[in-house]
Amino acid sequence: MPPTASSEPGENATGDFIDHVRRQWHDTRPDLDTDPIDVLGRITRISSLALHQLDRALAGSGVSRVEFEFLCALARSDRPLRASEVTTATMTSGASTTKHADRLTRAGFLERLPFERDGRVVLLQLTDAGRALVDAEFPARVERDRRMLDGLDDDERATLTALLRRVAGNVEASTW
């Protein structure tokens, strides 16, 4: 059953953007059950809006969002990481990892270290400037994320976390 609210995109009183999208799909393709859009459409929209906010917040920092995620992967590690480990942590390609490592090294946020057990492997490590950037920007990101959850009590956040963990598990285990 499609949403019945008669709102325009962005209105909160009688529906949101996803309700509007579902109504449009119902009008265009009434034969299709669009219930999954209720959840996954909202996850996608929330993610897009959150990433847009992060892009805006990082605009003056000298790094892109992807580069910031790259620096965060290194900041939360207790040791320097191989490029392949950063690739896995950031879900970027190997070529993208190399490109970002080159730029972040030139910018002074990252340094490359030799791996003593294998001379072909290079380790990546934050410089003091890279650490300072993460230390300045990451708390602000967490606070923006916290504000997105305003209005949810502890139990609701725990329930939402558990449900999203299950959905993430389905996606990560999928072979579609």
Stockholm file with secondary structure:
# STOCKHOLM 1.0

chainA/1-176         MPPTASSEPGENATGDFIDHVRRQWHDTRPDLDTDPIDVLGRITRISSLALHQLDRALAGSGVSRVEFEFLCALARSDRPLRASEVTTATMTSGASTTKHADRLTRAGFLERLPFERDGRVVLLQLTDAGRALVDAEFPARVERDRRMLDGLDDDERATLTALLRRVAGNVEASTW
#=GR chainA/1-176 SS CCCCCCCCTTCCSSCCHHHHHHHHHHHHCTTSCCHHIIIIIHHHHHHHHHHHHHHHHHTTTTCCHHHHHHHHHHHTSSSCEEHHHHHHHHTCCHHHHHHHHHHHHHTTSEEEEECTTCTTCEEEEECHHHHHHHHHHHHHHHHHHHHHTTTCCHHHHHHHHHHHHHHHHHHHHCCC
#=GC SS_cons         CCCCCCCCTTCCSSCCHHHHHHHHHHHHCTTSCCHHIIIIIHHHHHHHHHHHHHHHHHTTTTCCHHHHHHHHHHHTSSSCEEHHHHHHHHTCCHHHHHHHHHHHHHTTSEEEEECTTCTTCEEEEECHHHHHHHHHHHHHHHHHHHHHTTTCCHHHHHHHHHHHHHHHHHHHHCCC
//
